[in-house]
Amino acid sequence: MGRAPCCDKASVKRGPWSPEEDEQLRSYVQRNGIGGNWIALPQKAGLNRCGKSCRLRWLNYLRPDIKHGGYTEQEDRIIWSLYSSIGSRWSIIASKLPGRTDNDVKNYWNTKLKKKAMAA
């Protein structure tokens, strides 16, 4: 027997988030905070998404302290150095890069830096 599903998947929207949904989530969190209950948040915010999807969207894309855009050479060096010493422990690596999420660092490694590492 497995874990209970986070939501009724048949009744929630899946796929890419629209700018309107992003704004709905952002404004709800700014007004009310997170409160720790991601399961109840979508209904309260008027979103047709599951709580897990809202949580991941907030943590990985919408938080105000997240850096968007290109990486600096210094960030590249930090990623290279830590990857060579501890491997793909993305959350530890991201903790050394303020404003970067573990998912963002992992994706950056897999799409950009890994190719350079294999060519070297």
Secondary structure, DSSP 4 states (H G I P E B T S, - for coil): --PPPSS-GGGS--SSPPHHHHHHHHHHHHHH--TT-TTTHHHHHT--S-HHHHHHHIIIII-TT---SPPPHHHHHHHHHHHHHH-S-HHHHHHTSTT--HHHHHHHIIIIIHHHHHH-
